[in-house]
Amino acid sequence: MKNPPASVAHLDFVAGIPTLNLADFTHGTAEQRQTFVDNLGAAYREIGFAAISGHGVAPGLIEGMYREAEGFFALPTEVKMTHEHPEHNRQRGYVSFGTEHAKDSKAADLKEFWQVGQMQIPEGADLSEYPPNAVVEQCPGLASNSDALYQALEGVGRDMLKAIALHLDLEEDYFEQFVPGGNSILRLIHYPPITSEPVSSVRAGQHEDINLITLLVGASAAGLEVMDTKGEWTGVTALPEHLVVNVGDMLQRLTNHQLKSTTHRVVNPPREMWSQPRFSMPFFCHPVSGMSLAALPQCVNEGESPIDEPITAGEYLEQRLREIGLIQEK
């Protein structure tokens, strides 16, 4: 890297993570753009998470999506189950309560979720990688709201990756050959109310995300915790105007672990809040399956070998989906 930023000490923090304004990059002066690139690079080298304002996603779009999510998850279980699609590796439609678990853990996460995939399919793409999104007759607004939010968050993700590319001494549009039309997923998550003494204090086990970057719309309740460099947990609750954007394992591999895919989890609320459900909406920004995740040459010191073996994004995604239980052996 050319003069990589040394510290995030000068940045503003919200709930334990640095906060940055994306508008400084998308609409700022040359100096503001460079400052954003440097500060984002520092945040992702030291912490792996940042809270992003100025992203341009309309609050009404997010509020509408939460209403649709609440409506869907309130449907009877037997109705929701008609939209579960193991034949699509559970990358579309409904995923039932307790199906997913963290890598290297046998304990099921205490959540159910709905997944929406890419609708702007690249010309000539392998259609087996782009199964159709599920449609719920009882929730006519779910598909249109999901589509709109998906497109908005993919746009923010592409802007973030442009800044990341510049930090990595790549051309600004480096990721544009891989991310538009990629295998990104919008996930609507429901953590139901806690009705009896839980076996564990954790709703979603500690894990790292699979993808390049994750964009998390502010959750309806607290619970997200991030592990710091000392191995201690810090609670993170984004302000309504922020997206929490973190590095995933694919970007960590690509940068030979210079950018950090940080361990995080979701914990149970205090007892007095057990009766309240929790909703969250992460957007997992994936590239097309053929993208190589081999470490960038500028991220490998002379005379050293990359930390990880070369693999494509598609191969890595399938490997990880098996590890977390979404692809189940027949």
C-alpha positions as CSV (number, residue, x, y, z in Angstrom):
1,M,0.0,0.0,0.0
2,K,1.1,3.6,-0.5
3,N,1.3,5.2,2.9
4,P,-1.5,3.1,4.6
5,P,-3.3,5.0,7.4
6,A,-1.8,4.2,10.8
7,S,-4.7,4.8,13.2
8,V,-8.4,5.5,13.6
9,A,-7.7,7.4,16.9
10,H,-8.7,10.7,15.3
11,L,-12.1,9.5,14.0
12,D,-15.5,10.0,15.5
13,F,-16.9,6.8,17.0
14,V,-20.5,5.6,17.4
15,A,-21.1,2.6,19.7
16,G,-17.5,1.4,19.5
17,I,-16.9,1.7,15.7
18,P,-15.7,4.6,13.5
19,T,-18.3,6.7,11.8
20,L,-17.7,8.1,8.3
21,N,-19.8,10.1,5.8
22,L,-20.0,8.4,2.4
23,A,-21.1,11.7,0.8
24,D,-17.5,12.9,1.3
25,F,-16.5,10.3,-1.2
26,T,-19.4,10.4,-3.6
27,H,-19.9,14.1,-3.8
28,G,-16.9,15.7,-2.0
29,T,-13.8,17.5,-3.2
30,A,-10.6,15.6,-4.1
31,E,-9.3,16.2,-0.6
32,Q,-12.5,15.0,1.0
33,R,-12.5,11.8,-1.2
34,Q,-8.9,11.0,-0.3
35,T,-9.6,11.6,3.4
36,F,-12.6,9.2,3.3
37,V,-10.4,6.6,1.5
38,D,-7.7,6.9,4.1
39,N,-10.0,6.8,7.1
40,L,-12.0,3.8,5.7
41,G,-8.8,1.9,5.1
42,A,-7.7,2.6,8.7
43,A,-11.1,1.5,10.0
44,Y,-11.0,-1.7,8.1
45,R,-7.4,-2.5,8.9
46,E,-7.9,-2.0,12.7
47,I,-11.5,-2.8,13.4
48,G,-13.2,-4.2,10.2
49,F,-16.4,-2.3,10.9
50,A,-17.6,1.3,10.2
51,A,-20.8,3.2,10.6
52,I,-21.7,5.0,7.4
53,S,-23.9,8.1,7.0
54,G,-24.6,10.0,3.8
55,H,-25.4,6.8,2.0
56,G,-28.6,8.1,0.3
57,V,-30.9,5.1,1.1
58,A,-34.3,6.7,1.8
59,P,-35.6,6.2,5.3
60,G,-39.1,5.5,3.9
61,L,-37.7,2.6,1.9
62,I,-36.2,1.0,5.1
63,E,-39.3,1.6,7.1
64,G,-41.5,0.1,4.4
65,M,-39.2,-3.0,4.3
66,Y,-39.5,-3.5,8.0
67,R,-43.3,-3.4,7.8
68,E,-43.3,-6.0,5.0
69,A,-40.9,-8.2,7.0
70,E,-43.1,-8.0,10.1
71,G,-46.1,-8.9,8.0
72,F,-44.4,-11.9,6.5
73,F,-43.0,-13.4,9.7
74,A,-46.4,-13.0,11.3
75,L,-47.8,-15.5,8.8
76,P,-48.6,-19.1,10.0
77,T,-45.5,-21.4,10.0
78,E,-47.2,-23.7,7.5
79,V,-47.6,-20.8,5.0
80,K,-44.0,-19.7,5.5
81,M,-42.7,-23.2,5.0
82,T,-44.2,-23.4,1.5
83,H,-41.6,-20.8,0.5
84,E,-38.6,-22.8,1.8
85,H,-36.3,-23.8,-1.1
86,P,-33.5,-26.2,-0.2
87,E,-33.1,-26.9,-3.9
88,H,-31.8,-23.3,-4.2
89,N,-29.3,-23.9,-1.4
90,R,-31.6,-21.8,0.7
91,Q,-30.4,-18.7,-1.1
92,R,-33.9,-17.6,-1.9
93,G,-37.1,-17.4,0.0
94,Y,-37.8,-18.6,3.6
95,V,-35.2,-20.3,5.9
96,S,-36.9,-21.7,8.9
97,F,-36.1,-21.2,12.6
98,G,-33.0,-23.0,13.8
99,T,-31.7,-24.0,10.3
100,E,-28.5,-21.9,10.2
101,H,-25.6,-22.2,12.7
102,A,-22.3,-20.5,13.0
103,K,-19.2,-22.1,11.4
104,D,-17.6,-24.6,13.7
105,S,-20.7,-24.6,16.0
106,K,-23.5,-27.2,16.3
107,A,-25.8,-24.8,18.2
108,A,-28.6,-23.5,15.9
109,D,-29.1,-19.7,15.6
110,L,-32.4,-18.5,17.1
111,K,-33.7,-16.9,14.0
112,E,-35.7,-17.4,10.8
113,F,-35.1,-15.3,7.7
114,W,-36.2,-14.4,4.2
115,Q,-33.6,-14.1,1.4
116,V,-33.7,-12.2,-1.9
117,G,-31.2,-12.5,-4.6
118,Q,-30.0,-10.7,-7.8
119,M,-32.6,-9.6,-10.3
120,Q,-30.2,-7.9,-12.7
121,I,-28.8,-11.1,-14.1
122,P,-25.7,-10.6,-16.4
123,E,-26.1,-11.6,-20.0
124,G,-24.9,-15.1,-20.7
125,A,-24.8,-16.0,-17.0
126,D,-25.2,-19.5,-15.7
127,L,-28.9,-19.3,-14.6
128,S,-28.4,-22.1,-12.1
129,E,-26.6,-19.5,-10.0
130,Y,-29.5,-17.1,-10.2
131,P,-32.7,-19.0,-9.1
132,P,-35.9,-17.0,-9.1
133,N,-36.9,-15.0,-6.0
134,A,-39.9,-16.4,-4.1
135,V,-43.2,-14.5,-4.3
136,V,-45.6,-14.5,-1.3
137,E,-49.3,-14.1,-2.3
138,Q,-50.2,-13.0,1.2
139,C,-47.6,-10.2,1.2
140,P,-48.0,-8.4,-2.2
141,G,-45.6,-5.6,-1.3
142,L,-42.7,-7.8,-0.1
143,A,-41.2,-8.4,-3.6
144,S,-41.3,-4.8,-4.8
145,N,-40.0,-3.4,-1.5
146,S,-37.2,-6.1,-1.5
147,D,-36.3,-5.3,-5.0
148,A,-36.0,-1.5,-4.3
149,L,-34.0,-1.9,-1.2
150,Y,-31.7,-4.5,-2.8
151,Q,-30.9,-2.1,-5.7
152,A,-30.3,0.8,-3.3
153,L,-27.9,-1.2,-1.1
154,E,-26.1,-2.7,-4.0
155,G,-25.4,0.8,-5.2
156,V,-24.0,1.8,-1.8
157,G,-21.9,-1.3,-1.7
158,R,-20.4,-0.5,-5.1
159,D,-19.5,3.0,-3.9
160,M,-17.9,1.6,-0.8
161,L,-15.9,-0.9,-2.9
162,K,-14.7,2.0,-5.1
163,A,-13.2,3.6,-2.0
164,I,-11.7,0.3,-0.9
165,A,-10.2,-0.2,-4.3
166,L,-8.4,3.1,-4.1
167,H,-7.1,2.3,-0.7
168,L,-5.7,-0.9,-2.1
169,D,-3.9,0.9,-4.9
170,L,-6.3,-0.5,-7.5
171,E,-8.3,1.3,-10.2
172,E,-11.4,2.9,-8.7
173,D,-13.6,0.7,-10.8
174,Y,-11.8,-2.6,-10.1
175,F,-14.7,-4.2,-8.4
176,E,-17.2,-3.0,-11.1
177,Q,-16.2,-6.0,-13.2
178,F,-17.3,-8.4,-10.4
179,V,-20.1,-6.9,-8.3
180,P,-22.9,-5.6,-10.6
181,G,-24.9,-8.8,-11.3
182,G,-23.1,-10.7,-8.5
183,N,-24.5,-13.2,-6.1
184,S,-25.4,-10.6,-3.4
185,I,-28.2,-11.4,-0.9
186,L,-30.6,-9.2,1.0
187,R,-31.6,-11.1,4.2
188,L,-34.6,-10.1,6.4
189,I,-34.0,-11.7,9.8
190,H,-36.6,-12.3,12.6
191,Y,-35.5,-13.2,16.1
192,P,-38.8,-14.2,17.8
193,P,-39.6,-13.2,21.4
194,I,-37.9,-15.3,24.1
195,T,-40.7,-17.2,25.9
196,S,-38.6,-19.4,28.2
197,E,-35.2,-19.4,29.9
198,P,-32.7,-19.6,27.0
199,V,-30.0,-22.3,27.0
200,S,-27.5,-19.7,25.9
201,S,-27.2,-15.9,26.0
202,V,-26.5,-15.9,22.2
203,R,-29.1,-15.6,19.5
204,A,-26.7,-15.8,16.6
205,G,-23.3,-17.5,17.3
206,Q,-20.0,-15.7,16.8
207,H,-19.0,-15.7,13.2
208,E,-17.5,-13.8,10.3
209,D,-19.4,-13.0,7.2
210,I,-18.7,-14.9,3.9
211,N,-18.9,-12.1,1.4
212,L,-16.8,-9.0,0.3
213,I,-18.6,-6.5,2.5
214,T,-21.9,-6.5,4.5
215,L,-24.2,-3.5,4.7
216,L,-26.5,-3.7,7.8
217,V,-29.6,-1.5,8.0
218,G,-30.1,-0.4,11.6
219,A,-31.7,-3.3,13.6
220,S,-35.0,-2.8,15.4
221,A,-33.4,-3.6,18.7
222,A,-29.9,-3.9,20.3
223,G,-27.9,-7.1,20.3
224,L,-25.1,-6.9,17.8
225,E,-21.6,-7.3,19.4
226,V,-18.2,-7.0,17.8
227,M,-15.0,-8.6,19.1
228,D,-12.2,-6.1,19.6
229,T,-8.5,-6.8,19.2
230,K,-8.3,-7.8,22.9
231,G,-10.9,-10.5,22.4
232,E,-13.6,-8.5,24.3
233,W,-17.1,-7.9,23.0
234,T,-18.4,-4.3,22.2
235,G,-22.1,-3.7,21.7
236,V,-23.0,-1.9,18.4
237,T,-26.3,-0.2,17.7
238,A,-26.3,1.9,14.6
239,L,-28.1,5.2,14.6
240,P,-31.2,5.3,12.3
241,E,-29.3,7.3,9.7
242,H,-26.3,4.9,9.6
243,L,-25.5,1.7,7.8
244,V,-23.0,-0.6,9.6
245,V,-20.6,-1.8,6.9
246,N,-18.1,-4.5,7.7
247,V,-15.4,-6.5,5.9
248,G,-16.3,-10.1,5.0
249,D,-14.0,-13.1,4.6
250,M,-13.8,-12.8,0.8
251,L,-12.3,-9.3,1.1
252,Q,-10.0,-10.5,3.9
253,R,-8.7,-13.3,1.6
254,L,-8.3,-10.9,-1.3
255,T,-6.2,-8.5,0.8
256,N,-4.2,-11.3,2.5
257,H,-5.8,-10.4,5.8
258,Q,-4.7,-6.8,5.7
259,L,-8.4,-5.8,5.9
260,K,-10.1,-7.5,8.8
261,S,-13.2,-9.7,8.7
262,T,-14.1,-9.2,12.4
263,T,-15.9,-11.8,14.5
264,H,-19.4,-10.7,15.6
265,R,-22.5,-12.1,17.2
266,V,-26.1,-11.3,18.3
267,V,-26.9,-11.7,22.0
268,N,-30.2,-11.9,23.9
269,P,-31.7,-8.7,25.3
270,P,-32.2,-8.0,29.0
271,R,-35.0,-10.1,30.6
272,E,-37.4,-7.1,30.6
273,M,-37.2,-7.1,26.8
274,W,-37.6,-10.8,26.1
275,S,-41.2,-10.2,24.8
276,Q,-40.0,-8.0,22.0
277,P,-38.9,-9.5,18.6
278,R,-35.8,-8.3,16.9
279,F,-35.6,-7.6,13.1
280,S,-32.5,-6.8,11.1
281,M,-31.7,-6.5,7.4
282,P,-28.1,-7.2,6.3
283,F,-27.1,-7.0,2.6
284,F,-24.3,-9.4,1.8
285,C,-22.4,-8.0,-1.1
286,H,-21.0,-10.8,-3.2
287,P,-19.2,-10.8,-6.5
288,V,-19.9,-13.0,-9.5
289,S,-18.9,-16.6,-8.8
290,G,-15.9,-16.6,-11.2
291,M,-14.0,-13.9,-9.3
292,S,-10.6,-15.1,-8.0
293,L,-10.0,-14.5,-4.3
294,A,-6.3,-15.1,-4.7
295,A,-4.4,-12.5,-2.6
296,L,-3.6,-9.3,-4.5
297,P,0.2,-9.1,-5.2
298,Q,0.5,-5.7,-3.4
299,C,-0.9,-7.3,-0.2
300,V,1.8,-10.0,0.0
301,N,5.2,-9.0,1.3
302,E,8.2,-9.8,-0.9
303,G,9.5,-13.3,-0.1
304,E,6.3,-14.4,1.6
305,S,3.5,-16.6,0.5
306,P,-0.2,-15.7,0.7
307,I,-2.0,-16.8,3.9
308,D,-4.9,-18.5,2.0
309,E,-4.9,-20.8,-1.0
310,P,-6.4,-19.4,-4.2
311,I,-10.1,-20.1,-4.7
312,T,-13.0,-18.6,-6.7
313,A,-15.8,-16.7,-5.0
314,G,-18.3,-19.4,-6.1
315,E,-16.2,-22.2,-4.7
316,Y,-15.7,-20.4,-1.5
317,L,-19.4,-19.6,-1.1
318,E,-20.5,-23.2,-1.6
319,Q,-17.9,-24.3,0.9
320,R,-19.1,-21.9,3.5
321,L,-22.8,-22.6,2.9
322,R,-22.1,-26.2,3.7
323,E,-20.3,-25.2,6.9
324,I,-23.2,-23.2,8.2
325,G,-25.9,-25.7,7.3
326,L,-27.7,-24.0,4.4
327,I,-26.5,-26.7,2.0
328,Q,-27.3,-30.0,3.6
329,E,-25.9,-33.3,2.5
330,K,-28.5,-35.7,1.0
